[in-house]
Amino acid sequence: MISFIICLALLIGGYFVYGKVVENTFAPDDRETPAVRINDGVDYVVMPQWKLFLVQLLNIAGLGPIFGAMQGALWGPAVFLWITFGTIFAGGVHDYFSGMLSERNDGASISEVCGIYLGNVMKNVMRVFSVVLLVMVGTVFAVGPAGLIVTLLGNKGITGLLANPEFWLWIILLYYFIATFISIDKIIGRIYPLFGICLIIMALGVIIGIFANPNYTIPEIWSHFTNMHPDGKPIWSFMFITVACGAISGFHSTQSPLMARCMKSEKQGHFVFYGAMVAEGVIALIWAAAGCALYKVTGGLNTGLSEVLANGQSAAIYDVCIKTMGSIGVALAMIGVIVCPITSGDTAFRSARLVLADWFKIDQNKMQKRLILCVPLLAVGAFVGHLDYAIVWRYFSWTNQTLAMIVLWTASMYLFREKKNYWITAVPATFMSAVSMTYFFCADECLGFSTAVAYPAGIILAALFLGIFIWSTRKPARKQA
């Protein structure tokens, strides 16, 4: 358990130390924020800092730090290192700059922000990229809970319409439709903080249950620093893509503008953006520890965890909650595997509406104009929801981390223009470029090349991206010469 405690302490310390370095690099000031200056009563609404933090946490988390962390635990406690250092040096930096750059540009969607600093070509690429990603997120976070509700009702002997997943899918999509176009403080601002608290309580219950039970032991990194994945999948770059939200996630950059439009002061950014990412990292660390501690290891491989995950991610979460918290865990697990993904799904569609509104310059003050965007978005979501769930999810992970890579390069260009330390974002941008490109070359759902080809190709492309960035920073000097 010592390595877990060390990683937990590093995460908390990272918020106060490196998080402050990131904040000082950006240098927030006392300028009037978009929430105060624009305040349209729909998307630009001032909310208190504690509420901003909890809504941001729920928006970016959902089931990400639970599902991804448990799947990441298949590789063993080595995943603790990625969650810890990924959160501090990559995820927290990514979330902070995506939120603050949006705030500095009137709460613009991340695609518009990328266009400002990387050019119009990248703006259009990001517009399409963001909308596709957000629709996929919203859809998978509707189909999953719908199926789970049917399973729960079926276990209680309920049949008929209520046992039809199609019925629940449409109910969830109807809720998405309502939550997507009404004022952000009507539903999201009022009840989501409660669900955010539940997400935290569920994680605390899990770790207390592990510490309190002498039969559970969290393995140490130094004695299990091997690849423990039963299928032999390589750590690089599969683990870095799988964990996603627990360390860094491009999806977060699509959510941060929602809270950037509701901040009263720029100085709230450290707590709201960097702080929420650290909180998610802590939650992910706890669930990864549960995956490593609760299940049998055979021949140095996490076979027990693999068997549980084979029954479905929801079943695995229930199993962890029951093992660590008993009957209380069942109620918390229901919130975790049903409510949390739904709350991330509706904000995904809301973000997609805002991306389209910024793209086509459609004012969102009037309900009729919001409906113009909401109706086709939900129609597409309904169509995607009837596709093979596995196929939709298969492409989500890579899209997600590639988006994070682009946002970090955007922040690097912003810092260069402002004559500030751009290496704070350029280093993680280069790293995520290597992760994303390597996965694209070797994953079965992408090009499927061997690691002998994929590894050097990914590294070379990452170096190329870094070279292009450095070349771009030298252009002004060359022109002056």
Buried (B, 14 or more C-beta within 10 A) or exposed (E): BEBBEBBBEBBBEBBEEBBEEBBEBBEBEEEEBBBEEBBBEBBBBBBEBEBBBBBBBBBBBBBBBBBBBBBBBBBBBBBBBBBBBBBBBBBBBBBBBBBBBBBBBBBBBBBBBBBBBBEEEBBBBBBEBBBBBBBBBBBBBBBBBBBBBBBBBEEEEEEEEEBBBEBBBBBBBEBBBEBBBBBBBEBBBEBBBEBBEBBBBBBBBBBEBBBEEEEBEBBBBEEBEEBBBBEEEBBBBBBBBBBBBBBBBBBBBBBBBBBBBBBBBBBBBBBBBBBBBBBBBBBBBBBBBBBBBBBEBEEEBBBBBBEBBEEBBBBBBBBBBBBBBEEBBEEBBBBBBBBBBBBBBBBBBBBBBBBBBBBEEBEBEEEEBBBBBBEEBBEBBBEBBEEEBEEBBBBBBBBBBBBBBBBBBBBBBBBBEEEBBBEBBBBBBBBBBBBBBBBBBBBEBBEEBEBEEBBEBBBEBBEEBBEEBEEBBEEEEEEEE
